[in-house]
Amino acid sequence: MKRQLETHQLCTRTLIRDMRKELWNPFIEGVKRYGMIEEGDRIAVCISGGKDSFILAKLMQQLQRVSDVPFDLEFLVMDPGYSAENRRRIEENARLLHIPVTVFETDIFAAAEDVKDNPCYLCARMRRGHLYKNARRLSCNKIALGHHMDDVIETTVLGLFYGSQLQAMPPKVHSQNFPGMELIRPMYCIREKDIIAWAQMHDLHFLNCACRMTEKGREEMSKRREIKHLLAELRVNSPQIDKSIFSAVHRVCLDTMVGCRWMGEDHAFEELFEARRHVGGEEDET
């Protein structure tokens, strides 16, 4: 009699076989292209309870099994003040998918809830700090987050439309407050629609948003949802719009920019103009 596979085994098989082109291949592409994992790394995979962080955990588990580069994993869950139901959902999904999580608690939701101006920004900053701190406690040198290509694209458009800046979401970042630690985004080249398809294929139910402010009906202060809708409309007549934006952040033409920020310092047009003159001038192509 043929042995029936368990849910966690079926989920892994889908990643590496049934949806290999959509999930596994772009995952490996991102890890290699941006040099995210090195021999001896100890990586804390941060699980928020949503679909993105859970599929990241499964991808990282599989990579650890087959990689020629030895590295260690920890699976870190931060409870910022979840409801009992949401906390239970996270723990049940971790057991279902055979992900051995380490859970730690904070009062971040309570602290951010009392802030009137941009509580989402404060919450994100506090969460990141706690993740670094607890990852270091587990002797990790990197934390891995579940951001995907759609997050990169939306962040770029969001910054342009509402932040008055051309800013992308980098695939890896050096921590400023925790020297020697890095943040990596291994799903940088994976599309969100394919993550959704994976979850639906196995009838998996993850947290959509566990934020207290959302639960109480308060709108998120960012315009991310609006940008999602805008991009969906643009795809109707321009199916390649996402690819174009993603490619653009890899080919920024500084020669044509009238200002930029590099290493935390702003550089105005006149400074850039003089620098270009000293390295050979420029052509007026207009």
C-alpha positions in Angstrom: 0.0 0.0 0.0 1.3 3.4 -0.9 2.1 5.6 2.1 0.0 8.7 2.4 2.0 11.8 2.9 1.4 14.2 5.8 0.5 17.8 5.2 4.0 19.2 5.8 5.4 16.6 3.3 2.8 17.5 0.7 3.6 21.2 1.2 7.3 20.7 0.7 6.7 18.5 -2.4 4.6 21.3 -4.0 7.5 23.7 -3.4 10.1 21.6 -5.1 8.0 19.8 -7.7 4.5 20.9 -8.5 5.3 24.7 -8.3 9.1 24.4 -8.7 9.1 27.1 -11.5 7.0 29.5 -9.5 8.5 29.0 -6.0 11.6 27.0 -5.7 13.5 28.3 -8.7 13.0 32.0 -8.0 13.8 31.4 -4.3 17.1 29.8 -5.2 17.7 32.6 -7.8 17.3 35.3 -5.1 19.5 33.5 -2.5 22.3 33.1 -5.1 22.0 36.4 -6.9 22.2 38.5 -3.8 24.6 36.3 -1.9 22.3 35.9 1.1 23.6 32.7 2.7 27.2 31.8 3.6 28.9 28.9 5.2 28.5 28.9 8.9 25.5 31.2 9.0 23.0 30.8 11.8 19.8 32.3 10.5 16.6 33.2 12.5 13.6 32.8 10.2 11.1 35.3 11.6 7.5 34.0 11.5 4.7 36.5 11.9 1.9 34.0 11.4 1.1 35.0 7.8 1.4 33.0 4.6 4.7 34.7 3.6 6.7 33.9 6.7 5.4 30.3 6.9 6.3 29.5 3.3 9.7 31.1 3.8 10.2 28.7 6.8 9.4 25.7 4.6 11.7 26.9 1.8 14.6 27.5 4.2 14.1 24.1 5.8 14.3 22.4 2.3 17.3 24.5 1.4 19.1 23.5 4.5 18.5 19.8 3.6 19.9 20.0 0.0 22.4 22.9 0.2 26.1 22.4 -0.3 26.7 25.4 1.9 26.2 24.3 5.6 24.1 26.7 7.7 21.9 26.5 10.8 18.3 27.7 11.3 16.2 28.9 14.1 12.5 29.7 13.7 11.5 32.7 15.7 8.0 33.9 16.6 7.5 37.2 18.3 4.1 37.7 20.1 3.7 41.5 20.2 0.3 41.1 22.0 -1.7 38.7 19.8 -5.2 37.7 20.8 -5.4 34.2 22.2 -7.0 33.0 19.0 -4.3 34.4 16.7 -1.5 33.0 19.0 -3.2 29.6 18.9 -3.5 29.7 15.1 0.3 30.4 14.7 1.2 27.5 17.0 -1.2 25.1 15.3 0.2 26.0 11.8 3.7 25.5 13.1 2.9 22.1 14.4 1.0 21.2 11.1 4.0 22.2 9.0 6.6 20.7 11.3 8.3 24.0 12.1 10.0 24.0 15.5 9.3 27.5 16.6 10.8 29.5 19.5 8.2 32.0 20.8 8.9 35.2 22.8 6.5 37.8 24.1 6.6 41.6 23.9 4.1 44.5 24.6 4.6 46.2 21.3 0.9 46.4 20.3 0.1 48.1 23.6 2.9 50.6 23.2 2.1 51.5 19.6 -1.6 51.7 20.2 -1.1 54.9 22.4 0.8 56.7 19.6 -1.3 59.0 17.5 1.3 59.9 14.8 2.4 57.0 12.6 2.0 54.1 15.0 2.7 51.6 12.2 6.2 53.0 11.8 6.9 52.8 15.5 5.5 49.2 15.6 7.7 48.1 12.7 10.8 49.6 14.3 10.1 48.0 17.7 9.4 44.6 16.1 12.6 44.7 14.1 14.6 45.6 17.2 13.1 42.8 19.3 13.7 40.3 16.4 17.4 41.2 16.2 17.8 41.1 20.0 16.3 37.6 20.3 18.0 36.3 17.2 21.3 37.3 18.7 20.3 35.6 22.0 20.0 32.4 19.9 23.5 33.0 18.5 22.2 34.0 15.0 24.0 36.4 12.8 21.1 36.9 10.3 17.4 37.3 10.4 15.3 36.3 7.4 12.0 38.0 6.6 9.2 37.0 4.3 9.1 39.9 1.9 8.5 39.0 -1.7 8.7 40.7 -5.1 5.4 42.4 -4.8 6.5 44.0 -1.6 9.6 45.4 -3.4 7.5 46.8 -6.2 4.8 48.3 -4.0 7.5 49.9 -1.7 9.1 51.5 -4.7 5.9 53.0 -6.0 4.8 54.0 -2.5 8.0 55.9 -1.9 7.7 57.7 -5.3 4.0 58.7 -4.9 3.8 59.4 -1.2 7.3 59.6 0.2 8.8 62.0 -2.3 11.8 59.7 -3.0 13.0 56.9 -5.3 13.6 54.2 -2.7 13.6 50.4 -3.0 13.5 47.5 -0.6 17.0 45.9 -0.7 17.5 42.1 -0.6 19.8 42.3 2.4 20.7 45.0 4.9 23.5 45.4 7.5 22.0 46.2 10.9 23.0 49.6 12.3 22.1 48.9 15.9 23.3 45.3 16.1 26.8 45.2 14.6 27.7 42.0 12.7 24.1 41.1 12.0 22.2 41.2 8.7 18.6 41.1 7.5 18.0 39.0 4.4 14.9 38.6 2.2 15.2 35.2 0.5 11.9 35.5 -1.3 12.9 38.6 -3.1 12.2 37.1 -6.6 8.9 35.2 -5.7 5.5 36.6 -6.7 2.7 36.9 -4.1 0.1 35.2 -6.3 2.2 32.0 -6.3 2.4 32.0 -2.5 -1.4 32.4 -2.3 -1.7 29.5 -4.8 0.5 27.3 -2.6 -1.5 28.0 0.5 -4.9 27.5 -1.2 -3.7 24.2 -2.8 -3.2 22.7 0.7 -6.2 24.5 2.3 -3.9 26.3 4.7 -5.3 29.2 6.8 -2.8 31.8 8.0 -3.2 35.2 9.7 -4.1 38.0 7.4 -3.4 40.8 9.8 -3.2 40.4 13.5 -2.7 44.1 14.3 -4.9 45.4 17.1 -5.6 48.6 15.3 -6.9 46.7 12.2 -9.1 44.5 14.5 -10.6 47.7 16.0 -11.4 49.1 12.5 -8.7 51.7 12.3 -7.2 52.2 8.9 -3.5 51.5 8.4 -1.8 54.8 7.9 0.2 53.7 4.9 -1.2 53.8 1.3 0.0 50.2 0.5 -3.5 48.9 -0.2 -4.2 51.7 -2.6 -0.9 51.0 -4.4 -1.9 47.3 -4.7 -5.2 48.3 -6.4 -3.4 50.8 -8.7 -0.9 48.1 -9.8 -3.7 45.7 -10.4 -5.4 48.2 -12.7 -2.2 48.9 -14.6 -1.6 45.2 -15.3 -4.8 45.1 -17.3 -3.2 47.1 -20.2 0.4 46.6 -19.2 1.0 43.0 -18.1 4.8 43.7 -17.8 4.5 46.6 -15.4 5.7 44.7 -12.4 8.7 43.3 -14.2 9.6 46.8 -15.5 9.5 48.3 -12.0 11.5 45.5 -10.5 14.1 45.8 -13.2 14.2 49.6 -12.8 15.4 49.3 -9.2 18.4 47.3 -10.5 19.3 49.8 -13.1 19.1 53.3 -11.5 20.7 55.8 -13.8 22.4 58.2 -11.4 23.9 60.2 -14.3 20.4 61.7 -14.9 19.4 62.2 -11.3 19.4 65.8 -9.9 20.1 64.5 -6.4 20.6 61.4 -4.4 21.3 59.9 -1.0 24.4 57.7 -0.5 25.5 56.2 2.8 23.0 58.3 4.7 24.2 61.6 3.2 22.3 63.8 0.7 24.1 65.0 -2.5 22.6 67.9 -4.3 22.6 68.6 -8.0 25.6 71.0 -8.1 27.8 68.5 -6.3 26.8 65.8 -8.7 27.2 68.1 -11.6 30.8 69.0 -10.7 31.7 65.4 -10.0 30.5 64.4 -13.5 32.6 67.2 -15.0 35.7 65.9 -13.3 35.3 62.4 -14.6 34.9 63.2 -18.2 31.8 65.4 -18.7 28.4 64.3 -20.0 26.4 64.3 -23.2 23.2 66.4 -23.5 20.9 63.8 -25.1 17.7 65.9 -25.0 
